[in-house]
Amino acid sequence: MKLKIFLTIILLAAQAAIAAPKADKAAAMLELADQSRCMTCHDVDETIRGPAWRDVGKRYQGKPEVEEQLVQKVLDGGGGVWGAEYMSANKRAGIDNIRVLVRWILTLR
């Protein structure tokens, strides 16, 4: 019985250790997105003006070749993929930050 309790505690501690970095990364990505003014039109789970980022992650799941296309779309703006709304160019965020955010968005499901 004591072994079972011990193993349960170890399992819960391991799960918490795995979840903490994910939560920290998500918080950092949301902070970067907010500073880059992405959150004006986007949200992780809800469609605002632009698509929910989870929907973007799902649409492009398993398509790593799309990363650079999305980076350019954020940098230069564009439209027609998610409806009639046009995405404004976001050069102020900087290409390195855009690339980090796009990579993160592509991991969302």
N, C-alpha and C positions, 0 to 999 in steps of 0.2 A: 504494500500500500504506500509506504514512504517513497519507494522508487517511482511509483506512478505519479505522485505529487511532485517529486523532484523533476521528473521528465516534463511534466506539464508546465512547471515554472520555467524551465529552460526553453521550452518551445515558445511560450508567451514572450519571454525576454528576446528571443531571436526575432520573432515577428515584429516586436516594437523597434528593435534595432534596424530592421529592414525598412519599416515604414517611416522612421524619422528622417533619413536622408531624402526620401521621395517627397515628403512634406516640405522639407527645407528647400529642395530644388524648385518645387512648384511655387512656393512663396517668393523665391528669388526671381523666377521667370515672370510671375505676375507683377512684381515690383518693376522689373525691367520693361515689361509691356506697358505698364501705367506711365512710367517716365518717358517712354517713347510715343505716348499718346495713342497707342493701339486700342486701349480700353474704351475709347470714345465710341468706336464702331463695332468692337468685338467683345465676346465673353467666352469663357471656356465651354459653358453648357447651353447658353441661350443665343439665339439669333437676334442681333440688334439691327444694325444697318448692314453689317457684313455677317458672314456665316459664323456659327459657333465653332470654336477651334476643334472641339471633339469631332464634329462633323467633317472638318477638313482632314483630321487624322484618319478617320474611318475611310473617307473617299480615296485617299492616296496610300492606304496601307499596302505594304509590299511593293511600292513603286519608288525606290530611292532616287531614280533618275529625275524625279519631279522637284527635288529639293532646290536646285539652282533656278528652275523656272519660277518657283514660288518666291525665292529671294528677289529675283528681278521684278516680279509682280508687285511686291511690297515696296521696293525701291522706286519703281517707275510708275506704279498705278496701273489700273486696267479694269476690265469688266467683262461681262457676258458669261462667266462660268457659273455664277451662283444667282443669276437673275439679272434684273435690269439695273441694279445699283452699280455705280462706278466707284472703284477704290481709288482714293487720292494717293498720289505719290507720297512716300514717307522717307525722304532723304535725310531728315534731321536725326533719325534714329541711328544712322551709320550702318554700313554694310555688315560689319562684324556682329553688331547687336542683332540685326535682322537675321543673319544666318543662325545665330544661337537660338533665337525665338522660333524660327521655322523648324529647326531640328527638334526642338522640344514639342512644338505643335504636332509634328508628324509622329510623335510617340503616343499621343492621346488616343484613346478609344472609348 
